[in-house]
Structures are given as C-alpha cells and as structure tokens.
Amino acid sequence: MDTNNLLRQLLMIGVGTTSLVAERLKQVTEDWVREGKFNPEQAKGFMDDMMAQLNVNNAALEDQFQRLFRNTLQDLGVPRQAEMDELRGRLDRLERQMRDLENRTWK
C-alpha cells in the first residue's frame, strides 16, 4: 500500500469537492441576484459567510483525517519519525563502539 499516493488522492478529492461547492455556491448566489432575491452586497456577504464556514469545516475534517491516518499507521506498526531518529542514533552509537572495539583488538 502506497500511503503517500493514498494521502495525495484523498487530499485532491477534498480540494476538488471544495472547488465544486464554491463554484456551485457562486452560481446560486448569482442566480438569486438576477432573480432579485438578493442584492449584490447580500450575495457577497452570504458567499463570504458560506466560504468561511466551508473553510472551518475543511480544517476540522483535515485534522480528523490526520488523526485517523496517524492512528492507522500506528496500528499497522509503522514507526514515527522520532522513533526512526532514535533508532538511527542508537545504530550510530553501536557502530562507533564496534569500530572502537575492533581498533583495540588490532593494536
């Protein structure tokens, strides 16, 4: 499973959905202005309010997705970056100790 590709696809779906909603909302408000249900200022205010709400919801959804993704990776046993860094440090120390021991035995 290519997690980077999956994550990229899910994010693109979110971006695409947001764009479609924004475009449709713009069309609806333009129709309402043409029909006289809204004046242009009301339409702009409505559009701004809806886009702000959409952005807030997207941020919450993105946070929830990131938590779910991290939990899934953890359940699969994929180590976090901090754990990998710690293991690399331990490996470096062990390699140094091995070189020191080899140097002592050859002297």
N, C-alpha and C positions, 0 to 999 in steps of 0.2 A: 504494500500500500504506500503510495507516494503522498505523504501528508502535506508537503508543500503544494503539490498540484491540487489536492482536495481543498486546502485552505484558500488557495487563489481562486478556484472555481466558486466556492461559497461566497467569497467577498465580491466577486464580479456579479454574481446573482443579486446580491444585496444592492450593489451600485446600480445595476440595471433596473431593478424594481423601483428604487428611489427615483431614478430618472423618469421612468414611466409614470409614476404617481405625480411627480412635479409637472410633467408635460400635460397630463390629463387635467390636473387642477387648474393649470393656466388656461386650458381650453374652456373649461366650465365657467371660470370667472369671466373670461372674455364674452362667452355666450350670455351670461347674466347681465353684463354691462350693455350688450347690444339689445337685450330684451327689456332693459330699463329696470331690472330688479335690483341692481347695484349701480351706484355711480362709480367712476374710476377710482376715487380715493377709497371707497369702501372695499372695492375689489382688491386694491393693493394691500390694504390692511388685512383683509381676510387671507389673501395669499401669503403675506408675511407671517401671520399667526400660524397658519397651517404648516408652512415650511419650518418654522421654529419648532413646532410640535413634532413634526416628522424627524427633524434632526435630533431632538431629545430622545425619541423612541429608538432611532437608529443607534445612538450612543449606548442606550441601555441594552439593546439587542446585541450589539458588538461586545459589550462587557460580558453578557451572559454566554455568548458564543465562545469567548476566550476562556472563561472558566470551564466550560464544558470540554473544550479542546484540551486544556491542561489536565483536567481530570482523566480524560480518555487516554492521553499519553502516559499518565502516571499508572493507570490501570493496566496498560499494555507493557509496563516496565521500562519505558523509555526514560533514561536519566535526564535530570535537569542540567542546565549548563553549569551551575555551581558544582554539582556532583562530578561532572566531567572534569572541570578545572581542578577539583580536589584530587581526583584520581591521577590526572597528569602530573600534579605536583608530587604526589607520592611515588609515582613511577620515576620521575626525575631524581628524587632523593635515593631511591633504591639503585638506580643505575650509577649514581655517583658513589654510593657505598660499595657496589660491586667493583668499580674501577679502582677505588682505594684499596680494597682487599687484594685485587689482582696485582696492583703495583707493589704492595707489601710482600706478597709471596715471591715475586720475581727479583726482589732485591737481595 
